[in-house]
């Protein structure tokens, strides 16, 4: 019987892999390990922006004479915990457990008492926090402006539903047959090169209307107060059909600002569409400036009937039509098989197609709302309405810390565009070890972390601003 000889293989012999997790012993110890080393940049941003001193000064009236902890520092600790993914007051334990990085943090009872105290007069407390936020924003924008130095500064307004799974004060049924709250929010858009910042938020019951003019006026005024005064004259207010109400548009007009708001397809608009000549429709554009297949725009202003009254002077009404995608359900306002959307603006320069693209980009507000819900707004954790008002303000503060860190530490890099979930996973959740050598303390990261260079480089840029 002949034997089959197997030739010997050259090179490194195959290594048998151990099962995942084998030969790893799990235990807790007292070593100086930091599980959220990337959060050091949030603290650095708070110092660079002056937020630490600003909150301490603004909340000084709420500090008792025998208090060990500064209310401003406690509010900042809560904001950092929310920025790291916390969704309740108890999650500040993540920050408290790492004193080498975050310093001493108030206990849970102390934090609860502070929230109780702030909620006794929530409007006054929110005004104090907002004053610190506005000062910090002006300082951050002084280092690096996330909005154009020239041109329009866009404020987006939108409302969103926040569910509640228990009987909380102010939670009511909403128009989508859910139960909870319906906050109104305002954001400043950073454009295609960045994300955006929350400027103001109003917590409202779930039954509140999206087109409540009084609420929108209050939120817009609070948002304008958050912006550095030199940019006020360049503001464009942008919103969906909820913002297309006469009282709100008149308020914007009286402020001398530009607007681009959705308009409901009521009968005067439908009459204008019927009277509009076919040759009035022009090609629409994509966001990148290229012609959009099957989409057209036209101005309806001169075709509107006399019944279209009550709006401020100088308003233009522009329509966009597009064939619905296969399977889409037609609406009663769709015209001859076209999906019609209508918006109003007082901008009189630029092509119709460009104005329509500018208005359509208001969808970026949905990205900002998703970011807020990923940063503590998915569920409002407290029982009292006033306490949840404070929580909503902390959520905005946490989101601003994340955004300002991106603006200052990673300008021009892909990380500047990352949403909060990706930012936490890749940059904030990196583990590190505190090393003491001589009189220096060093936070050392693993060389194998794929984004270690981003973390260290961002920290250096922030340190250069102090």
Protein Blocks (a to p, Z undefined) as FASTA:
>chain_A
ZZddddddedjdddddddehiaiacdddfbdcdfblmlmmmmmmmmmnommmmmmmmmmm
mpcfklfbdfklmmmmmmmmmmnopabfklmmmmmmmmmlnopaddfklmmmmmmmmmmm
mmlmmmmmmmmmmmmmmmmmmmoccbdfbdcddddddddddddfbdcehiacdfkopacd
ddddddddebjmbcbdcfbdcdddfkbcfklmklmmmmmmmmmmmpcfklmmmpccdddf
klmcfklmmmmmmnopacdddddddfklmmmmmmpcfklpccdddfkopacehiacddfk
lmpcfklghiaehiacddddddddehiacdfkbgghiacdddddfbfgdjfklmmmmmmm
mmmmmmmmmmmmmnoplpccbfblklmmmmmmmmmmmmmmmmmmmmmmmgoiaklmpcfk
lmmmmmmmpccddddehjbccddddfklmklmmmmmmmmmmmmmZZ
